[in-house]
């Protein structure tokens, strides 16, 4: 089932309201999603999959706290919206033209979860993206969650 932009945002909002937190690690635990940390090399930051119908998020050991939060939120979006579908790795080299529908939806979910309750000025978009080590082309998602 494909999700629209507004449905992806609503899914993140519903999940955070249901469990009373925006922390993707707490949300995953409360929703039965297992999280593992593994050495994934220099380019792969994380991915999600299902093992025996149990959703799992795998995050790179190299992530700092900000990166881990963003990648976990993105992969949690896949777990909630794209069960049973193969998804791409969240990688450092992810370019804007490579973002398909599923990745766009997971990015919307991530931005709503991580930044939806914050007032981020357009003048600070790139500063916030740098803090989370997200590519600057993602500034558009701040406009989506407004």
ROGUTI-459912 format. One record per residue (C-alpha): x, y, z. Coordinates in nm, 3 decimals, decimal comma. Layout:
BEGIN
X/Y/Z;
...
***
This chain:
BEGIN
0,000/0,000/0,000;
0,140/0,338/-0,098;
0,110/0,635/0,131;
0,059/0,994/0,029;
0,268/1,271/0,180;
-0,014/1,368/0,417;
-0,071/1,004/0,519;
0,299/0,964/0,599;
0,289/1,277/0,816;
-0,031/1,156/0,983;
0,124/0,813/1,051;
0,416/0,975/1,235;
0,186/1,208/1,429;
-0,049/0,923/1,520;
0,239/0,709/1,644;
0,390/0,989/1,856;
0,047/1,076/2,001;
-0,031/0,711/2,075;
0,288/0,656/2,274;
0,340/1,011/2,402;
0,689/1,059/2,260;
0,869/1,157/1,941;
1,178/0,952/2,028;
1,207/0,693/1,749;
1,394/0,449/1,975;
1,117/0,451/2,235;
0,850/0,435/1,965;
1,016/0,135/1,802;
1,043/-0,050/2,132;
0,682/0,021/2,226;
0,563/-0,087/1,882;
0,758/-0,415/1,881;
1,030/-0,312/1,638;
1,371/-0,455/1,724;
1,675/-0,229/1,686;
2,028/-0,361/1,636;
2,359/-0,178/1,592;
2,610/-0,328/1,348;
2,925/-0,233/1,162;
2,782/-0,137/0,823;
3,092/0,023/0,675;
3,134/0,388/0,585;
2,840/0,449/0,352;
2,543/0,253/0,485;
2,379/0,425/0,782;
2,089/0,185/0,837;
1,816/-0,030/0,691;
1,497/-0,207/0,793;
1,373/-0,559/0,730;
1,144/-0,829/0,865;
1,254/-1,160/1,009;
0,972/-1,407/1,075;
0,724/-1,118/1,055;
0,914/-0,925/1,324;
1,024/-0,581/1,203;
1,388/-0,491/1,264;
1,593/-0,178/1,220;
1,969/-0,211/1,179;
2,175/0,103/1,248;
2,542/0,160/1,183;
2,773/0,166/1,483;
2,937/0,477/1,335;
2,633/0,703/1,386;
2,639/0,982/1,642;
2,325/1,044/1,849;
2,173/1,294/1,605;
2,235/1,074/1,302;
2,103/0,766/1,482;
1,783/0,951/1,572;
1,720/1,060/1,213;
1,807/0,724/1,056;
1,603/0,533/1,316;
1,302/0,760/1,248;
1,340/0,710/0,872;
1,362/0,332/0,905;
1,072/0,329/1,152;
0,871/0,499/0,877;
0,952/0,207/0,649;
0,850/-0,040/0,921;
0,514/0,133/0,965;
0,431/0,211/0,604;
0,616/-0,037/0,385;
0,597/-0,374/0,558;
0,701/-0,657/0,334;
0,857/-0,430/0,071;
1,227/-0,420/-0,001;
1,370/-0,083/0,088;
1,697/0,085/0,006;
1,972/0,137/0,255;
1,986/0,480/0,413;
2,325/0,587/0,285;
2,558/0,884/0,293;
2,555/0,906/-0,084;
2,175/0,921/-0,121;
2,108/1,178/-0,389;
1,783/1,368/-0,438;
1,703/1,218/-0,781;
1,728/0,869/-0,630;
1,441/0,931/-0,387;
1,143/0,721/-0,496;
0,796/0,716/-0,343;
0,884/0,487/-0,051;
1,194/0,688/0,039;
1,002/1,015/0,008;
0,733/0,883/0,242;
0,991/0,759/0,495;
1,163/1,100/0,480;
0,829/1,276/0,544;
0,770/1,041/0,840;
1,121/1,111/0,973;
1,089/1,489/0,947;
0,748/1,491/1,114;
0,875/1,271/1,396;
1,208/1,445/1,453;
1,127/1,807/1,368;
0,746/1,830/1,370;
0,726/1,982/1,719;
1,009/2,231/1,658;
0,996/2,576/1,508;
1,286/2,575/1,263;
1,345/2,903/1,083;
1,417/2,876/0,710;
1,742/3,057/0,782;
1,847/2,763/1,003;
1,745/2,471/0,780;
2,100/2,392/0,669;
2,239/2,431/1,021;
1,990/2,175/1,154;
2,057/1,943/0,859;
2,431/1,970/0,929;
2,373/1,882/1,295;
2,193/1,562/1,190;
2,440/1,513/0,899;
2,155/1,509/0,648;
2,207/1,639/0,292;
2,112/2,002/0,228;
1,863/1,911/-0,045;
1,640/1,778/0,236;
1,553/2,135/0,340;
1,232/2,091/0,138;
1,097/1,850/0,399;
1,087/2,134/0,653;
0,836/2,299/0,420;
0,633/1,976/0,401;
0,590/1,955/0,780;
0,494/2,322/0,826;
***
